[in-house]
Amino acid sequence: MMENVNNFLTEIIDEDIANGLSETIHTRFPPEPNGYLHIGSAKAIFINWSIAKKYGGKFNLRYDDTNPVKEDTEYVDSIWEDIKWLTGEEPNGGVYYGSDYFETCYECACALIRDGKAYVDDLTQEEMRAYRGTLTEPGRESPYRSRTPEENLALFEDMRAGKFPDGTKTLRAKIDMASPNMNLRDPAIYRIVRAHHHRQGDRWCIYPLYDFAHPIQDAIEGITHSMCSIEFENHRPLYEWVVENCPLPHHPKQREFARLNITNTVMSKRYLRELVETGRVEGWDDPRMPTLCALRRRGYTPSAILDFVQRAGIAKANSLVDIKLLEHCIREELNKTALRRMAVLEPVRLVITNYPADKTEYFEVPNNPQDENAGTRKVPFTGTLYIEKSDFSEVPPPKFQRLKPDGEVRLMGAYIVRCSEVIKDGSGEVIEIRCTADLETGNSMPADGRKVKGTIHWVSEQTALDAEVCLYENLFTLENTGDVPEGTNYLDFLNPDSLKRLSGCKLEPSVAEVPEGTRMQFVRMGYFVKDREAGRFNRIVTLKDSFAKTLK
């Protein structure tokens, strides 16, 4: 797969190599540990990891932990697990923390001050915004911009020493308040924040801002190509300014790609955190969430996610990718690899009146018809079974080929049965279907040559496992959650039917033997995974693949 990774970013690298770049290609993935990674992160991971693979280079994981207010070791640990799960390996370039470079960032800031390229400003955030100007009007210079390097250096040292309250002073790069690029209008590069850092403790009370720290971190690690999402394109001149004006050992190149946006999904960590903290989902790994840990719990595989990222495409133009493509990728994989098992999700009892009550026999059925090497298993058959309620109809619609009064169906892998009687409760609900079996058929065709079109699945009552099955739909009803109608909130479009819990489901006994995380096709019902909670199974995806026609 890695050898076939070609896109506009690899074309840039090929051109750099043709123009004399002799360094080992070195990339990085720099997540902020303020939440769990999501499928949009998978695109950034794939790009940086696969490009390093393609060129025989190095790939770093670097935690961008420069904002102590929202960061936590819980997120650090989850990011590490997700990257190993998605790529199948540890980053070959190493694991780093942006906070480990705080001293170098401070030294770079001091160098800029000494060169007259940075100054300490006393303007408040509101005043800075007012001085910044607009897209059509230039900004105004701060009244503190003319401080001498000596004065600025002393003030900056006092900032580090904790002599000023939070928010009272910032260090700003001195660039150009009239620049058409707002990011170059003397951007703040350091602020005062008294917050406990998960690695540095209380050692620092000043912290570098991302646009200043990131290029320094890239340069220290020897990154050749710093690939980030498209919203940083306007920040690139600032990235290059920092690299060119700070005493750094290396000059990395920043290039941008479009973020991954998926229908009926939100990708903002802020929104995802709100869903978790307000209890609208079970947690970061709720199988309805787009986080990698949630997709893992849902039963998605790393290979299906990476296949989806590649099929969605890597370009500079933003687009909205249909979530059905993701479903198609996992469905296509599981069709070839998943075990087949019988499960009745909404059971009704079926009694075979001419079958001995104390008899149990075993029918051999394939584990996966798509894979001859998957072998077979023996499923117990008795005179009392469970079938799906939807597989029986007293007043069947046209072309109904399942069980009906005086109608015949094949019990999958076993006998043909004919409905002879229907038992109902006081409310008119069907509680039992009585049938007679053609006991000469077994798993073969009827001796008289008649054709029986319908085939339904079943589970023996005596050996059935009780289970809870969770059926998932899209978390949001709005296709493009990035374009919420005026006067509404994204929470207004939460799908009330995104989770349906079915209790009292009946599963064939062999399911008890499979370990947590095993993916199975419950025949005719969809693909499911055994959850970490005992007795719970999560639907990964339905069997129906409407997107396959689109691809063709």
C-alpha positions as semicolon CSV with decimal commas, in nm:
position;residue;x (nm);y (nm);z (nm)
1;M;0,000;0,000;0,000
2;M;0,273;0,247;0,096
3;E;0,445;0,219;-0,242
4;N;0,129;0,346;-0,412
5;V;0,088;0,659;-0,202
6;N;0,093;0,935;-0,460
7;N;-0,068;1,276;-0,427
8;F;0,017;1,643;-0,462
9;L;0,228;1,628;-0,143
10;T;0,448;1,349;-0,279
11;E;0,481;1,551;-0,601
12;I;0,618;1,839;-0,391
13;I;0,867;1,606;-0,225
14;D;0,967;1,452;-0,560
15;E;1,035;1,802;-0,690
16;D;1,241;1,886;-0,380
17;I;1,448;1,573;-0,430
18;A;1,494;1,654;-0,799
19;N;1,614;2,000;-0,697
20;G;1,884;1,858;-0,474
21;L;1,724;1,772;-0,139
22;S;1,949;1,501;0,003
23;E;1,817;1,481;0,359
24;T;1,618;1,182;0,480
25;I;1,247;1,263;0,447
26;H;1,120;1,329;0,797
27;T;0,755;1,391;0,891
28;R;0,560;1,427;1,213
29;F;0,209;1,411;1,356
30;P;0,166;1,683;1,624
31;P;-0,164;1,630;1,812
32;E;-0,262;1,850;2,103
33;P;-0,345;1,621;2,399
34;N;-0,673;1,798;2,478
35;G;-0,907;1,526;2,351
36;Y;-0,921;1,191;2,177
37;L;-0,813;1,145;1,815
38;H;-1,091;1,117;1,557
39;I;-1,113;0,993;1,201
40;G;-1,001;1,334;1,073
41;S;-0,681;1,277;1,271
42;A;-0,648;0,945;1,089
43;K;-0,603;1,136;0,764
44;A;-0,319;1,347;0,910
45;I;-0,157;1,037;1,059
46;F;-0,186;0,848;0,732
47;I;-0,038;1,130;0,526
48;N;0,267;1,179;0,746
49;W;0,322;0,811;0,827
50;S;0,272;0,679;0,473
51;I;0,493;0,946;0,314
52;A;0,775;0,863;0,554
53;K;0,727;0,496;0,459
54;K;0,724;0,571;0,087
55;Y;1,060;0,749;0,098
56;G;1,224;0,525;0,356
57;G;1,219;0,816;0,600
58;K;1,123;0,885;0,959
59;F;0,790;0,959;1,122
60;N;0,763;1,131;1,462
61;L;0,482;1,157;1,710
62;R;0,507;1,491;1,886
63;Y;0,257;1,597;2,147
64;D;0,178;1,965;2,105
65;D;0,142;2,022;2,479
66;T;0,193;2,399;2,489
67;N;-0,148;2,478;2,639
68;P;-0,167;2,337;2,994
69;V;-0,524;2,449;3,056
70;K;-0,695;2,174;2,854
71;E;-0,431;1,903;2,836
72;D;-0,428;1,577;3,031
73;T;-0,231;1,252;3,053
74;E;-0,554;1,066;2,972
75;Y;-0,538;1,214;2,623
76;V;-0,163;1,153;2,595
77;D;-0,216;0,783;2,664
78;S;-0,513;0,753;2,428
79;I;-0,323;0,916;2,141
80;W;-0,037;0,671;2,185
81;E;-0,273;0,372;2,177
82;D;-0,463;0,503;1,874
83;I;-0,151;0,563;1,667
84;K;-0,013;0,216;1,739
85;W;-0,351;0,064;1,658
86;L;-0,397;0,256;1,332
87;T;-0,046;0,210;1,190
88;G;0,037;-0,122;1,352
89;E;0,369;0,009;1,480
90;E;0,541;0,269;1,693
91;P;0,665;0,589;1,522
92;N;1,012;0,503;1,385
93;G;1,134;0,860;1,431
94;G;1,053;0,871;1,801
95;V;0,803;1,020;2,044
96;Y;0,848;1,380;2,158
97;Y;0,675;1,649;2,359
98;G;0,657;2,014;2,260
99;S;0,695;2,105;2,627
100;D;1,044;1,953;2,629
101;Y;1,147;2,237;2,395
102;F;1,022;2,519;2,618
103;E;1,375;2,628;2,707
104;T;1,474;2,645;2,339
105;C;1,156;2,839;2,260
106;Y;1,244;3,083;2,538
107;E;1,597;3,124;2,403
108;C;1,462;3,188;2,053
109;A;1,226;3,451;2,192
110;C;1,516;3,620;2,372
111;A;1,718;3,616;2,047
112;L;1,431;3,788;1,865
113;I;1,410;4,050;2,141
114;R;1,783;4,120;2,121
115;D;1,755;4,157;1,743
116;G;1,470;4,406;1,783
117;K;1,220;4,161;1,632
118;A;1,000;4,106;1,937
119;Y;0,861;4,324;2,213
120;V;0,660;4,298;2,534
121;D;0,315;4,449;2,497
122;D;0,079;4,569;2,771
123;L;-0,234;4,588;2,557
124;T;-0,527;4,373;2,666
125;Q;-0,666;4,112;2,428
126;E;-0,956;4,340;2,344
127;E;-0,719;4,630;2,272
128;M;-0,496;4,409;2,058
129;R;-0,796;4,309;1,849
130;A;-0,891;4,672;1,803
131;Y;-0,536;4,768;1,703
132;R;-0,510;4,476;1,463
133;G;-0,725;4,635;1,193
134;T;-0,943;4,454;0,941
135;L;-0,901;4,273;0,612
136;T;-0,937;4,606;0,432
137;E;-0,774;4,838;0,686
138;P;-0,415;4,817;0,819
139;G;-0,353;4,771;1,189
140;R;-0,211;5,032;1,426
141;E;0,117;4,992;1,608
142;S;0,099;4,933;1,981
143;P;0,222;5,224;2,194
144;Y;0,462;4,972;2,355
145;R;0,616;4,865;2,023
146;S;0,904;5,113;2,056
147;R;1,044;4,967;2,378
148;T;1,419;4,905;2,355
149;P;1,557;4,551;2,331
150;E;1,708;4,592;2,680
151;E;1,375;4,698;2,828
152;N;1,189;4,417;2,649
153;L;1,443;4,156;2,761
154;A;1,411;4,266;3,124
155;L;1,031;4,259;3,106
156;F;1,032;3,917;2,940
157;E;1,260;3,778;3,211
158;D;1,020;3,922;3,470
159;M;0,731;3,755;3,288
160;R;0,910;3,423;3,325
161;A;0,983;3,497;3,690
162;G;0,610;3,535;3,758
163;K;0,616;3,904;3,844
164;F;0,304;3,991;3,644
165;P;-0,056;3,865;3,666
166;D;-0,199;3,641;3,396
167;G;-0,298;3,823;3,079
168;T;-0,133;4,154;3,166
169;K;0,156;4,122;2,921
170;T;0,234;3,932;2,604
171;L;0,541;3,893;2,390
172;R;0,472;3,985;2,028
173;A;0,677;3,939;1,715
174;K;0,757;4,272;1,550
175;I;0,672;4,214;1,184
176;D;0,430;4,439;0,993
177;M;0,105;4,591;1,122
178;A;0,010;4,685;0,764
179;S;0,058;4,335;0,620
180;P;-0,236;4,206;0,413
181;N;-0,187;3,878;0,601
182;M;-0,343;3,929;0,945
183;N;-0,115;3,662;1,092
184;L;0,187;3,888;1,033
185;R;0,044;4,188;1,219
186;D;0,272;4,153;1,521
187;P;0,131;3,818;1,639
188;A;0,153;3,721;2,005
189;I;0,416;3,450;2,059
190;Y;0,413;3,420;2,442
191;R;0,145;3,468;2,706
192;I;0,131;3,446;3,084
193;V;-0,071;3,146;3,208
194;R;-0,051;3,005;3,556
195;A;-0,169;2,647;3,513
196;H;-0,024;2,313;3,617
197;H;0,139;2,136;3,321
198;H;0,107;1,758;3,294
199;R;0,483;1,721;3,233
200;Q;0,646;2,046;3,343
201;G;0,442;2,089;3,661
202;D;0,456;2,450;3,781
203;R;0,800;2,524;3,637
204;W;0,663;2,766;3,377
205;C;0,410;3,048;3,399
206;I;0,468;3,166;3,042
207;Y;0,385;2,951;2,742
208;P;0,467;2,986;2,371
209;L;0,177;3,002;2,128
210;Y;0,142;2,730;1,867
211;D;0,245;2,941;1,566
212;F;0,574;3,022;1,738
213;A;0,646;2,686;1,903
214;H;0,556;2,462;1,610
215;P;0,823;2,570;1,359
216;I;1,085;2,563;1,635
217;Q;0,986;2,209;1,728
218;D;0,997;2,100;1,362
219;A;1,341;2,253;1,319
220;I;1,484;2,089;1,632
221;E;1,360;1,744;1,523
222;G;1,492;1,782;1,170
223;I;1,150;1,764;1,005
224;T;1,185;1,814;0,630
225;H;0,816;1,851;0,544
226;S;0,569;1,982;0,800
227;M;0,233;1,881;0,656
228;C;-0,075;2,027;0,821
229;S;-0,438;2,103;0,745
230;I;-0,545;2,377;0,510
231;E;-0,647;2,632;0,777
232;F;-0,275;2,683;0,844
233;E;-0,204;2,795;0,487
234;N;-0,234;3,163;0,585
235;H;-0,006;3,093;0,881
236;R;0,274;2,966;0,656
237;P;0,441;3,309;0,616
238;L;0,462;3,332;0,996
239;Y;0,601;2,977;1,012
240;E;0,870;3,074;0,763
241;W;0,940;3,402;0,945
242;V;1,006;3,215;1,270
243;V;1,234;2,963;1,097
244;E;1,430;3,236;0,919
245;N;1,467;3,470;1,218
246;C;1,538;3,231;1,504
247;P;1,875;3,058;1,562
248;L;1,765;2,712;1,448
249;P;1,967;2,418;1,310
250;H;1,727;2,325;1,032
251;H;1,476;2,484;0,794
252;P;1,163;2,266;0,750
253;K;0,902;2,331;0,481
254;Q;0,531;2,364;0,566
255;R;0,268;2,242;0,321
256;E;-0,109;2,208;0,366
257;F;-0,384;1,963;0,276
258;A;-0,763;1,970;0,308
259;R;-0,919;1,840;0,627
260;L;-1,141;1,534;0,626
261;N;-1,508;1,630;0,659
262;I;-1,770;1,355;0,672
263;T;-2,147;1,374;0,639
264;N;-2,365;1,351;0,953
265;T;-2,057;1,390;1,173
266;V;-1,886;1,658;1,379
267;M;-1,505;1,670;1,399
268;S;-1,450;1,963;1,633
269;K;-1,286;1,847;1,957
270;R;-1,483;2,118;2,135
271;Y;-1,811;1,972;2,013
272;L;-1,701;1,615;2,083
273;R;-1,597;1,713;2,435
274;E;-1,934;1,881;2,488
275;L;-2,117;1,564;2,380
276;V;-1,916;1,366;2,635
277;E;-1,933;1,612;2,922
278;T;-2,308;1,671;2,887
279;G;-2,382;1,297;2,878
280;R;-2,533;1,298;2,531
281;V;-2,304;1,003;2,451
282;E;-2,162;0,731;2,677
283;G;-1,806;0,863;2,652
284;W;-1,524;0,925;2,408
285;D;-1,551;0,563;2,293
286;D;-1,928;0,561;2,243
287;P;-1,958;0,368;1,913
288;R;-2,157;0,656;1,759
289;M;-1,862;0,895;1,797
290;P;-1,605;0,956;1,517
291;T;-1,312;0,907;1,757
292;L;-1,067;0,628;1,675
293;C;-1,132;0,456;2,008
294;A;-1,506;0,465;1,934
295;L;-1,457;0,328;1,583
296;R;-1,238;0,054;1,732
297;R;-1,512;-0,034;1,982
298;R;-1,768;-0,019;1,702
299;G;-1,567;-0,287;1,520
300;Y;-1,395;-0,086;1,247
301;T;-1,049;-0,207;1,148
302;P;-0,737;0,005;1,089
303;S;-0,718;-0,124;0,732
304;A;-1,076;-0,015;0,655
305;I;-1,014;0,332;0,799
306;L;-0,690;0,376;0,601
307;D;-0,864;0,247;0,289
308;F;-1,136;0,506;0,343
309;V;-0,883;0,787;0,386
310;Q;-0,715;0,694;0,058
311;R;-1,043;0,662;-0,132
312;A;-1,164;0,995;0,006
313;G;-0,857;1,151;-0,153
314;I;-0,576;1,384;-0,050
315;A;-0,606;1,730;-0,202
316;K;-0,602;2,100;-0,112
317;A;-0,970;2,166;-0,182
318;N;-1,214;2,106;0,103
319;S;-1,492;1,857;0,037
320;L;-1,760;1,665;0,224
321;V;-1,717;1,287;0,207
322;D;-2,022;1,064;0,235
323;I;-2,012;0,849;0,549
324;K;-2,148;0,567;0,333
325;L;-1,802;0,538;0,177
326;L;-1,658;0,455;0,520
327;E;-1,932;0,198;0,571
328;H;-1,859;0,051;0,229
329;C;-1,490;0,008;0,315
330;I;-1,554;-0,191;0,634
331;R;-1,838;-0,388;0,476
332;E;-1,618;-0,486;0,182
333;E;-1,346;-0,610;0,417
334;L;-1,575;-0,795;0,656
335;N;-1,757;-0,971;0,374
336;K;-1,430;-1,153;0,310
337;T;-1,305;-1,197;0,666
338;A;-1,587;-1,202;0,921
339;L;-1,717;-1,520;1,083
340;R;-2,080;-1,607;1,010
341;R;-2,306;-1,674;1,306
342;M;-2,682;-1,697;1,356
343;A;-2,848;-1,446;1,586
344;V;-3,216;-1,369;1,634
345;L;-3,250;-1,008;1,744
346;E;-3,628;-0,986;1,790
347;P;-3,724;-1,344;1,869
348;V;-4,050;-1,532;1,846
349;R;-4,075;-1,901;1,939
350;L;-4,114;-2,159;1,662
351;V;-4,220;-2,511;1,769
352;I;-4,183;-2,806;1,531
353;T;-4,469;-3,030;1,635
354;N;-4,347;-3,346;1,460
355;Y;-3,991;-3,325;1,593
356;P;-3,902;-3,530;1,906
357;A;-3,904;-3,303;2,211
358;D;-3,591;-3,460;2,362
359;K;-3,387;-3,477;2,042
360;T;-3,086;-3,262;1,954
361;E;-2,900;-3,298;1,628
362;Y;-2,624;-3,090;1,473
363;F;-2,609;-2,933;1,128
364;E;-2,274;-2,838;0,979
365;V;-2,264;-2,486;0,837
366;P;-1,977;-2,279;0,690
367;N;-1,796;-2,017;0,901
368;N;-1,757;-1,795;0,595
369;P;-1,883;-1,889;0,247
370;Q;-1,634;-1,637;0,103
371;D;-1,338;-1,821;0,257
372;E;-1,297;-2,195;0,211
373;N;-1,020;-2,201;0,469
374;A;-1,254;-2,070;0,740
375;G;-1,396;-2,420;0,788
376;T;-1,732;-2,517;0,930
377;R;-1,905;-2,547;1,266
378;K;-2,186;-2,762;1,403
379;V;-2,503;-2,582;1,513
380;P;-2,745;-2,757;1,751
381;F;-3,099;-2,808;1,625
382;T;-3,399;-2,891;1,848
383;G;-3,775;-2,897;1,822
384;T;-3,817;-2,551;1,972
385;L;-3,638;-2,264;1,800
386;Y;-3,635;-1,885;1,780
387;I;-3,683;-1,697;1,454
388;E;-3,707;-1,325;1,376
389;K;-4,050;-1,172;1,425
390;S;-4,008;-1,001;1,089
391;D;-3,963;-1,340;0,921
392;F;-4,330;-1,424;0,983
393;S;-4,639;-1,245;0,856
394;E;-5,003;-1,345;0,897
395;V;-5,101;-1,113;0,614
396;P;-4,790;-1,109;0,400
397;P;-4,720;-0,829;0,152
398;P;-4,664;-0,913;-0,217
399;K;-4,352;-1,119;-0,292
400;F;-4,308;-1,209;0,076
401;Q;-4,086;-1,519;0,070
402;R;-4,059;-1,589;0,440
403;L;-4,290;-1,779;0,675
404;K;-4,669;-1,732;0,654
405;P;-4,975;-1,939;0,741
406;D;-4,964;-2,266;0,547
407;G;-4,642;-2,147;0,383
408;E;-4,304;-2,319;0,368
409;V;-3,951;-2,191;0,429
410;R;-3,609;-2,346;0,460
411;L;-3,451;-2,318;0,804
412;M;-3,099;-2,217;0,708
413;G;-2,878;-2,526;0,679
414;A;-3,157;-2,750;0,810
415;Y;-3,514;-2,866;0,745
416;I;-3,798;-2,722;0,544
417;V;-4,093;-2,632;0,769
418;R;-4,459;-2,546;0,705
419;C;-4,661;-2,315;0,931
420;S;-4,963;-2,497;1,072
421;E;-5,081;-2,282;1,366
422;V;-5,026;-1,937;1,518
423;I;-5,054;-1,874;1,896
424;K;-5,127;-1,521;2,023
425;D;-5,146;-1,357;2,362
426;G;-5,440;-1,156;2,497
427;S;-5,337;-0,845;2,308
428;G;-5,319;-1,024;1,976
429;E;-4,940;-1,043;1,969
430;V;-4,794;-1,354;1,805
431;I;-4,601;-1,544;2,073
432;E;-4,556;-1,884;1,909
433;I;-4,559;-2,030;1,560
434;R;-4,621;-2,400;1,522
435;C;-4,485;-2,586;1,222
436;T;-4,431;-2,930;1,082
437;A;-4,096;-3,021;0,935
438;D;-4,025;-3,220;0,623
439;L;-3,796;-3,453;0,815
440;E;-3,675;-3,620;0,496
441;T;-3,514;-3,302;0,368
442;G;-3,243;-3,241;0,628
443;N;-3,016;-2,998;0,448
444;S;-3,108;-3,132;0,105
445;M;-3,380;-3,069;-0,151
446;P;-3,733;-3,215;-0,112
447;A;-3,778;-3,563;-0,258
448;D;-4,079;-3,453;-0,463
449;G;-3,879;-3,179;-0,636
450;R;-4,088;-2,885;-0,508
451;K;-3,908;-2,555;-0,479
452;V;-3,903;-2,354;-0,158
453;K;-3,781;-1,999;-0,218
454;G;-3,753;-1,856;0,132
455;T;-3,467;-1,924;0,374
456;I;-3,463;-1,789;0,730
457;H;-3,214;-1,819;1,015
458;W;-3,288;-1,965;1,356
459;V;-3,143;-2,047;1,698
460;S;-3,226;-2,342;1,922
461;E;-3,418;-2,236;2,234
462;Q;-3,237;-2,488;2,456
463;T;-2,886;-2,369;2,371
464;A;-2,942;-2,000;2,286
465;L;-2,727;-1,732;2,446
466;D;-2,907;-1,426;2,579
467;A;-2,751;-1,099;2,463
468;E;-2,797;-0,727;2,432
469;V;-2,748;-0,593;2,080
470;C;-2,687;-0,225;2,004
471;L;-2,795;-0,091;1,666
472;Y;-2,637;0,237;1,559
473;E;-2,737;0,504;1,312
474;N;-2,577;0,842;1,233
475;L;-2,533;1,059;1,539
476;F;-2,663;1,365;1,349
477;T;-2,955;1,405;1,111
478;L;-2,794;1,704;0,936
479;E;-2,574;1,599;0,645
480;N;-2,335;1,895;0,661
481;T;-2,284;1,980;1,028
482;G;-2,037;2,247;0,922
483;D;-2,323;2,447;0,771
484;V;-2,579;2,468;1,051
485;P;-2,886;2,679;0,955
486;E;-2,901;3,023;1,110
487;G;-3,070;3,033;1,446
488;T;-2,992;2,669;1,525
489;N;-2,722;2,479;1,712
490;Y;-2,549;2,160;1,604
491;L;-2,710;1,989;1,905
492;D;-3,050;2,057;1,750
493;F;-2,967;1,792;1,493
494;L;-2,877;1,507;1,728
495;N;-3,047;1,193;1,599
496;P;-3,284;1,057;1,868
497;D;-3,271;0,718;1,693
498;S;-2,891;0,695;1,677
499;L;-2,892;0,409;1,930
500;K;-3,142;0,126;1,962
501;R;-3,080;-0,129;2,240
502;L;-3,231;-0,472;2,191
503;S;-3,245;-0,698;2,497
504;G;-3,336;-1,065;2,505
505;C;-3,167;-1,137;2,173
506;K;-3,087;-1,504;2,107
507;L;-2,749;-1,613;1,969
508;E;-2,615;-1,951;1,866
509;P;-2,392;-2,103;2,140
510;S;-2,063;-2,086;1,947
511;V;-2,064;-1,707;1,995
512;A;-1,975;-1,765;2,360
513;E;-1,633;-1,893;2,252
514;V;-1,520;-1,588;2,054
515;P;-1,307;-1,329;2,236
516;E;-1,388;-0,960;2,286
517;G;-1,341;-0,762;1,966
518;T;-1,432;-1,050;1,733
519;R;-1,616;-0,929;1,424
520;M;-1,899;-1,146;1,294
521;Q;-2,173;-1,137;1,038
522;F;-2,500;-1,222;1,204
523;V;-2,643;-1,379;0,890
524;R;-2,908;-1,167;0,722
525;M;-2,881;-0,907;1,002
526;G;-2,551;-0,721;0,955
527;Y;-2,195;-0,714;1,086
528;F;-2,141;-0,705;1,462
529;V;-1,856;-0,701;1,712
530;K;-1,837;-0,853;2,060
531;D;-1,815;-0,562;2,303
532;R;-1,602;-0,537;2,616
533;E;-1,923;-0,541;2,822
534;A;-2,025;-0,901;2,883
535;G;-2,321;-1,008;2,671
536;R;-2,321;-0,698;2,451
537;F;-2,275;-0,687;2,075
538;N;-2,246;-0,370;1,866
539;R;-2,359;-0,343;1,507
540;I;-2,068;-0,229;1,292
541;V;-2,265;-0,182;0,972
542;T;-2,570;-0,321;0,794
543;L;-2,550;-0,569;0,509
544;K;-2,708;-0,335;0,254
545;D;-2,448;-0,138;0,059
546;S;-2,614;0,139;-0,140
547;F;-2,278;0,310;-0,191
548;A;-2,135;0,021;-0,395
549;K;-2,359;0,122;-0,685
550;T;-2,226;0,477;-0,664
551;L;-1,868;0,351;-0,687
552;K;-1,951;0,143;-0,993
